[in-house]
Amino acid sequence: MSTTVVTSTPNPSVFGESVTYTANVTGITAGTPPWGDVTFVIAGGPTIGPVTLTPQPGPTPARPA
């Protein structure tokens, strides 16, 4: 099972202010980066995505092409 943590910046925000959403996704298998897409569904607001996951530098190796 993968794990997803979503954060927003700034938090809190005020009405009309631009907000950046970030999804940090951990892989299903330890040492394997996640792959695929994330779609943000905001209650009462727009649906954003799909957005393709981008592996970040760190202790996990990149997924082979």
CHARMM internal coordinates of N, CA and C (Angstrom, degrees):
IC EDIT
DIST 1 N 1 CA 1.4352
DIST 1 CA 1 C 1.5249
ANGL 1 N 1 CA 1 C 108.32
DIST 1 C 2 N 1.3250
ANGL 1 CA 1 C 2 N 116.52
DIHE 1 N 1 CA 1 C 2 N 138.30
DIST 2 N 2 CA 1.4588
ANGL 1 C 2 N 2 CA 120.10
DIHE 1 CA 1 C 2 N 2 CA 175.90
DIST 2 CA 2 C 1.5295
ANGL 2 N 2 CA 2 C 109.20
DIHE 1 C 2 N 2 CA 2 C -91.87
DIST 2 C 3 N 1.3270
ANGL 2 CA 2 C 3 N 115.58
DIHE 2 N 2 CA 2 C 3 N 162.62
DIST 3 N 3 CA 1.4538
ANGL 2 C 3 N 3 CA 121.77
DIHE 2 CA 2 C 3 N 3 CA 178.73
DIST 3 CA 3 C 1.5162
ANGL 3 N 3 CA 3 C 108.43
DIHE 2 C 3 N 3 CA 3 C -123.59
DIST 3 C 4 N 1.3336
ANGL 3 CA 3 C 4 N 116.69
DIHE 3 N 3 CA 3 C 4 N 135.82
DIST 4 N 4 CA 1.4610
ANGL 3 C 4 N 4 CA 121.67
DIHE 3 CA 3 C 4 N 4 CA 179.00
DIST 4 CA 4 C 1.5208
ANGL 4 N 4 CA 4 C 109.59
DIHE 3 C 4 N 4 CA 4 C -124.31
DIST 4 C 5 N 1.3298
ANGL 4 CA 4 C 5 N 115.93
DIHE 4 N 4 CA 4 C 5 N 130.71
DIST 5 N 5 CA 1.4627
ANGL 4 C 5 N 5 CA 121.89
DIHE 4 CA 4 C 5 N 5 CA 175.31
DIST 5 CA 5 C 1.5282
ANGL 5 N 5 CA 5 C 106.69
DIHE 4 C 5 N 5 CA 5 C -120.76
DIST 5 C 6 N 1.3360
ANGL 5 CA 5 C 6 N 116.57
DIHE 5 N 5 CA 5 C 6 N 123.49
DIST 6 N 6 CA 1.4622
ANGL 5 C 6 N 6 CA 121.44
DIHE 5 CA 5 C 6 N 6 CA -179.31
DIST 6 CA 6 C 1.5253
ANGL 6 N 6 CA 6 C 109.12
DIHE 5 C 6 N 6 CA 6 C -106.81
DIST 6 C 7 N 1.3419
ANGL 6 CA 6 C 7 N 115.76
DIHE 6 N 6 CA 6 C 7 N 132.22
DIST 7 N 7 CA 1.4559
ANGL 6 C 7 N 7 CA 121.30
DIHE 6 CA 6 C 7 N 7 CA 175.79
DIST 7 CA 7 C 1.5252
ANGL 7 N 7 CA 7 C 108.84
DIHE 6 C 7 N 7 CA 7 C -126.23
DIST 7 C 8 N 1.3187
ANGL 7 CA 7 C 8 N 116.45
DIHE 7 N 7 CA 7 C 8 N 158.42
DIST 8 N 8 CA 1.4608
ANGL 7 C 8 N 8 CA 121.15
DIHE 7 CA 7 C 8 N 8 CA 176.08
DIST 8 CA 8 C 1.5236
ANGL 8 N 8 CA 8 C 109.05
DIHE 7 C 8 N 8 CA 8 C -129.28
DIST 8 C 9 N 1.3330
ANGL 8 CA 8 C 9 N 115.28
DIHE 8 N 8 CA 8 C 9 N 147.89
DIST 9 N 9 CA 1.4509
ANGL 8 C 9 N 9 CA 121.87
DIHE 8 CA 8 C 9 N 9 CA 179.37
DIST 9 CA 9 C 1.5224
ANGL 9 N 9 CA 9 C 108.46
DIHE 8 C 9 N 9 CA 9 C -135.87
DIST 9 C 10 N 1.3099
ANGL 9 CA 9 C 10 N 120.97
DIHE 9 N 9 CA 9 C 10 N 129.10
DIST 10 N 10 CA 1.4544
ANGL 9 C 10 N 10 CA 126.23
DIHE 9 CA 9 C 10 N 10 CA -3.90
DIST 10 CA 10 C 1.5217
ANGL 10 N 10 CA 10 C 111.26
DIHE 9 C 10 N 10 CA 10 C -74.86
DIST 10 C 11 N 1.3041
ANGL 10 CA 10 C 11 N 115.49
DIHE 10 N 10 CA 10 C 11 N 159.20
DIST 11 N 11 CA 1.4590
ANGL 10 C 11 N 11 CA 121.22
DIHE 10 CA 10 C 11 N 11 CA 178.49
DIST 11 CA 11 C 1.5295
ANGL 11 N 11 CA 11 C 107.72
DIHE 10 C 11 N 11 CA 11 C -143.28
DIST 11 C 12 N 1.3210
ANGL 11 CA 11 C 12 N 117.82
DIHE 11 N 11 CA 11 C 12 N 109.75
DIST 12 N 12 CA 1.4690
ANGL 11 C 12 N 12 CA 126.70
DIHE 11 CA 11 C 12 N 12 CA 8.79
DIST 12 CA 12 C 1.5283
ANGL 12 N 12 CA 12 C 111.64
DIHE 11 C 12 N 12 CA 12 C -81.02
DIST 12 C 13 N 1.3148
ANGL 12 CA 12 C 13 N 115.15
DIHE 12 N 12 CA 12 C 13 N 164.65
DIST 13 N 13 CA 1.4609
ANGL 12 C 13 N 13 CA 121.49
DIHE 12 CA 12 C 13 N 13 CA 176.00
DIST 13 CA 13 C 1.5272
ANGL 13 N 13 CA 13 C 108.38
DIHE 12 C 13 N 13 CA 13 C -118.89
DIST 13 C 14 N 1.3296
ANGL 13 CA 13 C 14 N 115.60
DIHE 13 N 13 CA 13 C 14 N 166.26
DIST 14 N 14 CA 1.4576
ANGL 13 C 14 N 14 CA 120.66
DIHE 13 CA 13 C 14 N 14 CA 177.12
DIST 14 CA 14 C 1.5173
ANGL 14 N 14 CA 14 C 108.68
DIHE 13 C 14 N 14 CA 14 C -110.87
DIST 14 C 15 N 1.3329
ANGL 14 CA 14 C 15 N 116.46
DIHE 14 N 14 CA 14 C 15 N 155.25
DIST 15 N 15 CA 1.4556
ANGL 14 C 15 N 15 CA 121.68
DIHE 14 CA 14 C 15 N 15 CA -178.04
DIST 15 CA 15 C 1.5232
ANGL 15 N 15 CA 15 C 110.46
DIHE 14 C 15 N 15 CA 15 C -52.73
DIST 15 C 16 N 1.3411
ANGL 15 CA 15 C 16 N 116.37
DIHE 15 N 15 CA 15 C 16 N 132.40
DIST 16 N 16 CA 1.4543
ANGL 15 C 16 N 16 CA 122.22
DIHE 15 CA 15 C 16 N 16 CA 178.03
DIST 16 CA 16 C 1.5187
ANGL 16 N 16 CA 16 C 114.54
DIHE 15 C 16 N 16 CA 16 C 89.29
DIST 16 C 17 N 1.3183
ANGL 16 CA 16 C 17 N 118.01
DIHE 16 N 16 CA 16 C 17 N -10.27
DIST 17 N 17 CA 1.4564
ANGL 16 C 17 N 17 CA 122.39
DIHE 16 CA 16 C 17 N 17 CA -179.39
DIST 17 CA 17 C 1.5299
ANGL 17 N 17 CA 17 C 110.05
DIHE 16 C 17 N 17 CA 17 C -81.58
DIST 17 C 18 N 1.3249
ANGL 17 CA 17 C 18 N 117.61
DIHE 17 N 17 CA 17 C 18 N 142.13
DIST 18 N 18 CA 1.4689
ANGL 17 C 18 N 18 CA 121.10
DIHE 17 CA 17 C 18 N 18 CA 175.94
DIST 18 CA 18 C 1.5217
ANGL 18 N 18 CA 18 C 109.58
DIHE 17 C 18 N 18 CA 18 C -68.38
DIST 18 C 19 N 1.3345
ANGL 18 CA 18 C 19 N 115.07
DIHE 18 N 18 CA 18 C 19 N 139.79
DIST 19 N 19 CA 1.4595
ANGL 18 C 19 N 19 CA 121.52
DIHE 18 CA 18 C 19 N 19 CA -179.62
DIST 19 CA 19 C 1.5262
ANGL 19 N 19 CA 19 C 108.21
DIHE 18 C 19 N 19 CA 19 C -127.87
DIST 19 C 20 N 1.3317
ANGL 19 CA 19 C 20 N 116.34
DIHE 19 N 19 CA 19 C 20 N 138.73
DIST 20 N 20 CA 1.4643
ANGL 19 C 20 N 20 CA 121.88
DIHE 19 CA 19 C 20 N 20 CA 174.93
DIST 20 CA 20 C 1.5215
ANGL 20 N 20 CA 20 C 108.33
DIHE 19 C 20 N 20 CA 20 C -105.98
DIST 20 C 21 N 1.3422
ANGL 20 CA 20 C 21 N 116.16
DIHE 20 N 20 CA 20 C 21 N 127.47
DIST 21 N 21 CA 1.4619
ANGL 20 C 21 N 21 CA 121.69
DIHE 20 CA 20 C 21 N 21 CA 176.13
DIST 21 CA 21 C 1.5175
ANGL 21 N 21 CA 21 C 108.87
DIHE 20 C 21 N 21 CA 21 C -103.37
DIST 21 C 22 N 1.3274
ANGL 21 CA 21 C 22 N 116.29
DIHE 21 N 21 CA 21 C 22 N 136.18
DIST 22 N 22 CA 1.4544
ANGL 21 C 22 N 22 CA 121.97
DIHE 21 CA 21 C 22 N 22 CA 179.00
DIST 22 CA 22 C 1.5195
ANGL 22 N 22 CA 22 C 108.69
DIHE 21 C 22 N 22 CA 22 C -126.98
DIST 22 C 23 N 1.3355
ANGL 22 CA 22 C 23 N 116.45
DIHE 22 N 22 CA 22 C 23 N 130.89
DIST 23 N 23 CA 1.4662
ANGL 22 C 23 N 23 CA 121.26
DIHE 22 CA 22 C 23 N 23 CA 175.54
DIST 23 CA 23 C 1.5205
ANGL 23 N 23 CA 23 C 108.14
DIHE 22 C 23 N 23 CA 23 C -110.94
DIST 23 C 24 N 1.3281
ANGL 23 CA 23 C 24 N 117.06
DIHE 23 N 23 CA 23 C 24 N 119.44
DIST 24 N 24 CA 1.4599
ANGL 23 C 24 N 24 CA 122.11
DIHE 23 CA 23 C 24 N 24 CA 174.28
DIST 24 CA 24 C 1.5232
ANGL 24 N 24 CA 24 C 107.32
DIHE 23 C 24 N 24 CA 24 C -100.47
DIST 24 C 25 N 1.3220
ANGL 24 CA 24 C 25 N 116.16
DIHE 24 N 24 CA 24 C 25 N 116.40
DIST 25 N 25 CA 1.4620
ANGL 24 C 25 N 25 CA 122.36
DIHE 24 CA 24 C 25 N 25 CA -174.91
DIST 25 CA 25 C 1.5194
ANGL 25 N 25 CA 25 C 109.39
DIHE 24 C 25 N 25 CA 25 C -114.70
DIST 25 C 26 N 1.3321
ANGL 25 CA 25 C 26 N 117.08
DIHE 25 N 25 CA 25 C 26 N 127.23
DIST 26 N 26 CA 1.4606
ANGL 25 C 26 N 26 CA 120.73
DIHE 25 CA 25 C 26 N 26 CA 174.73
DIST 26 CA 26 C 1.5175
ANGL 26 N 26 CA 26 C 108.48
DIHE 25 C 26 N 26 CA 26 C -96.41
DIST 26 C 27 N 1.3245
ANGL 26 CA 26 C 27 N 116.21
DIHE 26 N 26 CA 26 C 27 N 150.71
DIST 27 N 27 CA 1.4536
ANGL 26 C 27 N 27 CA 121.71
DIHE 26 CA 26 C 27 N 27 CA -176.27
DIST 27 CA 27 C 1.5144
ANGL 27 N 27 CA 27 C 114.03
DIHE 26 C 27 N 27 CA 27 C -70.03
DIST 27 C 28 N 1.3096
ANGL 27 CA 27 C 28 N 115.07
DIHE 27 N 27 CA 27 C 28 N 162.94
DIST 28 N 28 CA 1.4562
ANGL 27 C 28 N 28 CA 122.34
DIHE 27 CA 27 C 28 N 28 CA 179.74
DIST 28 CA 28 C 1.5170
ANGL 28 N 28 CA 28 C 110.34
DIHE 27 C 28 N 28 CA 28 C -70.34
DIST 28 C 29 N 1.3358
ANGL 28 CA 28 C 29 N 117.00
DIHE 28 N 28 CA 28 C 29 N -39.99
DIST 29 N 29 CA 1.4586
ANGL 28 C 29 N 29 CA 122.44
DIHE 28 CA 28 C 29 N 29 CA 179.98
DIST 29 CA 29 C 1.5251
ANGL 29 N 29 CA 29 C 108.47
DIHE 28 C 29 N 29 CA 29 C -110.92
DIST 29 C 30 N 1.3194
ANGL 29 CA 29 C 30 N 117.40
DIHE 29 N 29 CA 29 C 30 N 134.24
DIST 30 N 30 CA 1.4629
ANGL 29 C 30 N 30 CA 121.04
DIHE 29 CA 29 C 30 N 30 CA 179.63
DIST 30 CA 30 C 1.5218
ANGL 30 N 30 CA 30 C 110.14
DIHE 29 C 30 N 30 CA 30 C -53.38
DIST 30 C 31 N 1.3288
ANGL 30 CA 30 C 31 N 116.76
DIHE 30 N 30 CA 30 C 31 N 133.14
DIST 31 N 31 CA 1.4566
ANGL 30 C 31 N 31 CA 121.47
DIHE 30 CA 30 C 31 N 31 CA 179.18
DIST 31 CA 31 C 1.5146
ANGL 31 N 31 CA 31 C 113.66
DIHE 30 C 31 N 31 CA 31 C 85.33
DIST 31 C 32 N 1.3249
ANGL 31 CA 31 C 32 N 118.66
DIHE 31 N 31 CA 31 C 32 N 0.03
DIST 32 N 32 CA 1.4601
ANGL 31 C 32 N 32 CA 122.35
DIHE 31 CA 31 C 32 N 32 CA 179.68
DIST 32 CA 32 C 1.5207
ANGL 32 N 32 CA 32 C 109.01
DIHE 31 C 32 N 32 CA 32 C -115.08
DIST 32 C 33 N 1.3283
ANGL 32 CA 32 C 33 N 118.42
DIHE 32 N 32 CA 32 C 33 N 122.89
DIST 33 N 33 CA 1.4572
ANGL 32 C 33 N 33 CA 119.53
DIHE 32 CA 32 C 33 N 33 CA -179.71
DIST 33 CA 33 C 1.5287
ANGL 33 N 33 CA 33 C 110.99
DIHE 32 C 33 N 33 CA 33 C -70.13
DIST 33 C 34 N 1.3230
ANGL 33 CA 33 C 34 N 116.86
DIHE 33 N 33 CA 33 C 34 N 150.77
DIST 34 N 34 CA 1.4650
ANGL 33 C 34 N 34 CA 119.68
DIHE 33 CA 33 C 34 N 34 CA 176.72
DIST 34 CA 34 C 1.5167
ANGL 34 N 34 CA 34 C 110.11
DIHE 33 C 34 N 34 CA 34 C -71.55
DIST 34 C 35 N 1.3198
ANGL 34 CA 34 C 35 N 116.82
DIHE 34 N 34 CA 34 C 35 N 160.06
DIST 35 N 35 CA 1.4536
ANGL 34 C 35 N 35 CA 121.72
DIHE 34 CA 34 C 35 N 35 CA 176.39
DIST 35 CA 35 C 1.5204
ANGL 35 N 35 CA 35 C 107.41
DIHE 34 C 35 N 35 CA 35 C -145.92
DIST 35 C 36 N 1.3109
ANGL 35 CA 35 C 36 N 116.30
DIHE 35 N 35 CA 35 C 36 N 159.46
DIST 36 N 36 CA 1.4591
ANGL 35 C 36 N 36 CA 121.20
DIHE 35 CA 35 C 36 N 36 CA -179.93
DIST 36 CA 36 C 1.5191
ANGL 36 N 36 CA 36 C 110.53
DIHE 35 C 36 N 36 CA 36 C 120.37
DIST 36 C 37 N 1.3307
ANGL 36 CA 36 C 37 N 115.57
DIHE 36 N 36 CA 36 C 37 N -152.42
DIST 37 N 37 CA 1.4542
ANGL 36 C 37 N 37 CA 121.83
DIHE 36 CA 36 C 37 N 37 CA -175.82
DIST 37 CA 37 C 1.5196
ANGL 37 N 37 CA 37 C 110.73
DIHE 36 C 37 N 37 CA 37 C -126.56
DIST 37 C 38 N 1.3395
ANGL 37 CA 37 C 38 N 115.14
DIHE 37 N 37 CA 37 C 38 N 158.30
DIST 38 N 38 CA 1.4516
ANGL 37 C 38 N 38 CA 123.18
DIHE 37 CA 37 C 38 N 38 CA 173.24
DIST 38 CA 38 C 1.5207
ANGL 38 N 38 CA 38 C 107.11
DIHE 37 C 38 N 38 CA 38 C -123.97
DIST 38 C 39 N 1.3320
ANGL 38 CA 38 C 39 N 117.09
DIHE 38 N 38 CA 38 C 39 N 135.60
DIST 39 N 39 CA 1.4608
ANGL 38 C 39 N 39 CA 122.03
DIHE 38 CA 38 C 39 N 39 CA 173.70
DIST 39 CA 39 C 1.5164
ANGL 39 N 39 CA 39 C 107.76
DIHE 38 C 39 N 39 CA 39 C -120.11
DIST 39 C 40 N 1.3281
ANGL 39 CA 39 C 40 N 116.63
DIHE 39 N 39 CA 39 C 40 N 127.83
DIST 40 N 40 CA 1.4600
ANGL 39 C 40 N 40 CA 121.73
DIHE 39 CA 39 C 40 N 40 CA 178.00
DIST 40 CA 40 C 1.5194
ANGL 40 N 40 CA 40 C 108.25
DIHE 39 C 40 N 40 CA 40 C -93.10
DIST 40 C 41 N 1.3320
ANGL 40 CA 40 C 41 N 116.92
DIHE 40 N 40 CA 40 C 41 N 122.80
DIST 41 N 41 CA 1.4621
ANGL 40 C 41 N 41 CA 122.35
DIHE 40 CA 40 C 41 N 41 CA 177.16
DIST 41 CA 41 C 1.5229
ANGL 41 N 41 CA 41 C 106.49
DIHE 40 C 41 N 41 CA 41 C -112.54
DIST 41 C 42 N 1.3176
ANGL 41 CA 41 C 42 N 116.02
DIHE 41 N 41 CA 41 C 42 N 114.82
DIST 42 N 42 CA 1.4585
ANGL 41 C 42 N 42 CA 121.60
DIHE 41 CA 41 C 42 N 42 CA -175.27
DIST 42 CA 42 C 1.5252
ANGL 42 N 42 CA 42 C 108.56
DIHE 41 C 42 N 42 CA 42 C -105.10
DIST 42 C 43 N 1.3302
ANGL 42 CA 42 C 43 N 116.69
DIHE 42 N 42 CA 42 C 43 N 119.56
DIST 43 N 43 CA 1.4628
ANGL 42 C 43 N 43 CA 121.01
DIHE 42 CA 42 C 43 N 43 CA -179.16
DIST 43 CA 43 C 1.5245
ANGL 43 N 43 CA 43 C 110.07
DIHE 42 C 43 N 43 CA 43 C -57.44
DIST 43 C 44 N 1.3283
ANGL 43 CA 43 C 44 N 115.70
DIHE 43 N 43 CA 43 C 44 N 125.77
DIST 44 N 44 CA 1.4570
ANGL 43 C 44 N 44 CA 120.12
DIHE 43 CA 43 C 44 N 44 CA 179.17
DIST 44 CA 44 C 1.5156
ANGL 44 N 44 CA 44 C 113.67
DIHE 43 C 44 N 44 CA 44 C 74.38
DIST 44 C 45 N 1.3046
ANGL 44 CA 44 C 45 N 116.75
DIHE 44 N 44 CA 44 C 45 N 7.90
DIST 45 N 45 CA 1.4658
ANGL 44 C 45 N 45 CA 119.68
DIHE 44 CA 44 C 45 N 45 CA -177.69
DIST 45 CA 45 C 1.5108
ANGL 45 N 45 CA 45 C 110.86
DIHE 44 C 45 N 45 CA 45 C -137.37
DIST 45 C 46 N 1.3150
ANGL 45 CA 45 C 46 N 115.99
DIHE 45 N 45 CA 45 C 46 N -160.74
DIST 46 N 46 CA 1.4705
ANGL 45 C 46 N 46 CA 120.02
DIHE 45 CA 45 C 46 N 46 CA -176.73
DIST 46 CA 46 C 1.5253
ANGL 46 N 46 CA 46 C 112.71
DIHE 45 C 46 N 46 CA 46 C -78.51
DIST 46 C 47 N 1.3363
ANGL 46 CA 46 C 47 N 114.52
DIHE 46 N 46 CA 46 C 47 N 162.66
DIST 47 N 47 CA 1.4617
ANGL 46 C 47 N 47 CA 121.97
DIHE 46 CA 46 C 47 N 47 CA 168.86
DIST 47 CA 47 C 1.5217
ANGL 47 N 47 CA 47 C 105.85
DIHE 46 C 47 N 47 CA 47 C -100.34
DIST 47 C 48 N 1.3300
ANGL 47 CA 47 C 48 N 116.38
DIHE 47 N 47 CA 47 C 48 N 129.55
DIST 48 N 48 CA 1.4595
ANGL 47 C 48 N 48 CA 121.31
DIHE 47 CA 47 C 48 N 48 CA -177.28
DIST 48 CA 48 C 1.5168
ANGL 48 N 48 CA 48 C 108.57
DIHE 47 C 48 N 48 CA 48 C -114.49
DIST 48 C 49 N 1.3177
ANGL 48 CA 48 C 49 N 116.62
DIHE 48 N 48 CA 48 C 49 N 122.98
DIST 49 N 49 CA 1.4525
ANGL 48 C 49 N 49 CA 119.42
DIHE 48 CA 48 C 49 N 49 CA 177.30
DIST 49 CA 49 C 1.5070
ANGL 49 N 49 CA 49 C 111.24
DIHE 48 C 49 N 49 CA 49 C 126.38
DIST 49 C 50 N 1.3148
ANGL 49 CA 49 C 50 N 115.11
DIHE 49 N 49 CA 49 C 50 N -173.93
DIST 50 N 50 CA 1.4607
ANGL 49 C 50 N 50 CA 127.04
DIHE 49 CA 49 C 50 N 50 CA 9.58
DIST 50 CA 50 C 1.5278
ANGL 50 N 50 CA 50 C 112.68
DIHE 49 C 50 N 50 CA 50 C -74.86
DIST 50 C 51 N 1.3267
ANGL 50 CA 50 C 51 N 114.62
DIHE 50 N 50 CA 50 C 51 N 149.55
DIST 51 N 51 CA 1.4537
ANGL 50 C 51 N 51 CA 122.71
DIHE 50 CA 50 C 51 N 51 CA 177.19
DIST 51 CA 51 C 1.5212
ANGL 51 N 51 CA 51 C 107.16
DIHE 50 C 51 N 51 CA 51 C -117.99
DIST 51 C 52 N 1.3347
ANGL 51 CA 51 C 52 N 117.04
DIHE 51 N 51 CA 51 C 52 N 125.92
DIST 52 N 52 CA 1.4597
ANGL 51 C 52 N 52 CA 121.51
DIHE 51 CA 51 C 52 N 52 CA -178.56
DIST 52 CA 52 C 1.5252
ANGL 52 N 52 CA 52 C 110.38
DIHE 51 C 52 N 52 CA 52 C -72.69
DIST 52 C 53 N 1.3347
ANGL 52 CA 52 C 53 N 116.27
DIHE 52 N 52 CA 52 C 53 N 133.50
DIST 53 N 53 CA 1.4594
ANGL 52 C 53 N 53 CA 120.89
DIHE 52 CA 52 C 53 N 53 CA 177.73
DIST 53 CA 53 C 1.5214
ANGL 53 N 53 CA 53 C 110.23
DIHE 52 C 53 N 53 CA 53 C -64.58
DIST 53 C 54 N 1.3275
ANGL 53 CA 53 C 54 N 116.20
DIHE 53 N 53 CA 53 C 54 N 140.87
DIST 54 N 54 CA 1.4538
ANGL 53 C 54 N 54 CA 122.57
DIHE 53 CA 53 C 54 N 54 CA 179.34
DIST 54 CA 54 C 1.5206
ANGL 54 N 54 CA 54 C 108.52
DIHE 53 C 54 N 54 CA 54 C -119.67
DIST 54 C 55 N 1.3383
ANGL 54 CA 54 C 55 N 118.43
DIHE 54 N 54 CA 54 C 55 N 113.79
DIST 55 N 55 CA 1.4680
ANGL 54 C 55 N 55 CA 119.90
DIHE 54 CA 54 C 55 N 55 CA 178.19
DIST 55 CA 55 C 1.5265
ANGL 55 N 55 CA 55 C 110.19
DIHE 54 C 55 N 55 CA 55 C -59.63
DIST 55 C 56 N 1.3218
ANGL 55 CA 55 C 56 N 116.63
DIHE 55 N 55 CA 55 C 56 N 138.63
DIST 56 N 56 CA 1.4498
ANGL 55 C 56 N 56 CA 123.13
DIHE 55 CA 55 C 56 N 56 CA 179.43
DIST 56 CA 56 C 1.5277
ANGL 56 N 56 CA 56 C 108.94
DIHE 55 C 56 N 56 CA 56 C -107.29
DIST 56 C 57 N 1.3329
ANGL 56 CA 56 C 57 N 117.42
DIHE 56 N 56 CA 56 C 57 N 151.93
DIST 57 N 57 CA 1.4582
ANGL 56 C 57 N 57 CA 119.90
DIHE 56 CA 56 C 57 N 57 CA 177.56
DIST 57 CA 57 C 1.5329
ANGL 57 N 57 CA 57 C 110.12
DIHE 56 C 57 N 57 CA 57 C -59.77
DIST 57 C 58 N 1.2811
ANGL 57 CA 57 C 58 N 116.90
DIHE 57 N 57 CA 57 C 58 N 144.13
DIST 58 N 58 CA 1.4617
ANGL 57 C 58 N 58 CA 121.02
DIHE 57 CA 57 C 58 N 58 CA -179.90
DIST 58 CA 58 C 1.5094
ANGL 58 N 58 CA 58 C 110.06
DIHE 57 C 58 N 58 CA 58 C 165.67
DIST 58 C 59 N 1.3069
ANGL 58 CA 58 C 59 N 116.50
DIHE 58 N 58 CA 58 C 59 N -161.52
DIST 59 N 59 CA 1.4586
ANGL 58 C 59 N 59 CA 119.86
DIHE 58 CA 58 C 59 N 59 CA -175.98
DIST 59 CA 59 C 1.5140
ANGL 59 N 59 CA 59 C 114.65
DIHE 58 C 59 N 59 CA 59 C -74.03
DIST 59 C 60 N 1.3469
ANGL 59 CA 59 C 60 N 118.30
DIHE 59 N 59 CA 59 C 60 N -9.80
DIST 60 N 60 CA 1.4649
ANGL 59 C 60 N 60 CA 120.18
DIHE 59 CA 59 C 60 N 60 CA -179.09
DIST 60 CA 60 C 1.5195
ANGL 60 N 60 CA 60 C 110.61
DIHE 59 C 60 N 60 CA 60 C -95.54
DIST 60 C 61 N 1.3199
ANGL 60 CA 60 C 61 N 118.88
DIHE 60 N 60 CA 60 C 61 N 134.62
DIST 61 N 61 CA 1.4628
ANGL 60 C 61 N 61 CA 120.92
DIHE 60 CA 60 C 61 N 61 CA 179.42
DIST 61 CA 61 C 1.5302
ANGL 61 N 61 CA 61 C 111.47
DIHE 60 C 61 N 61 CA 61 C -71.82
DIST 61 C 62 N 1.3183
ANGL 61 CA 61 C 62 N 116.31
DIHE 61 N 61 CA 61 C 62 N 155.93
DIST 62 N 62 CA 1.4629
ANGL 61 C 62 N 62 CA 120.98
DIHE 61 CA 61 C 62 N 62 CA 178.17
DIST 62 CA 62 C 1.5300
ANGL 62 N 62 CA 62 C 109.43
DIHE 61 C 62 N 62 CA 62 C -71.62
DIST 62 C 63 N 1.3331
ANGL 62 CA 62 C 63 N 116.04
DIHE 62 N 62 CA 62 C 63 N 149.64
DIST 63 N 63 CA 1.4701
ANGL 62 C 63 N 63 CA 121.88
DIHE 62 CA 62 C 63 N 63 CA 178.46
DIST 63 CA 63 C 1.5316
ANGL 63 N 63 CA 63 C 108.64
DIHE 62 C 63 N 63 CA 63 C -74.31
DIST 63 C 64 N 1.3275
ANGL 63 CA 63 C 64 N 117.84
DIHE 63 N 63 CA 63 C 64 N 132.53
DIST 64 N 64 CA 1.4707
ANGL 63 C 64 N 64 CA 119.79
DIHE 63 CA 63 C 64 N 64 CA 179.88
DIST 64 CA 64 C 1.5224
ANGL 64 N 64 CA 64 C 111.69
DIHE 63 C 64 N 64 CA 64 C -63.01
DIST 64 C 65 N 1.3340
ANGL 64 CA 64 C 65 N 116.24
DIHE 64 N 64 CA 64 C 65 N 147.87
DIST 65 N 65 CA 1.4646
ANGL 64 C 65 N 65 CA 121.41
DIHE 64 CA 64 C 65 N 65 CA -179.59
DIST 65 CA 65 C 1.5059
ANGL 65 N 65 CA 65 C 111.34
DIHE 64 C 65 N 65 CA 65 C -74.14
END
COOR INIT
IC SEED 1 N 1 CA 1 C
IC BUILD
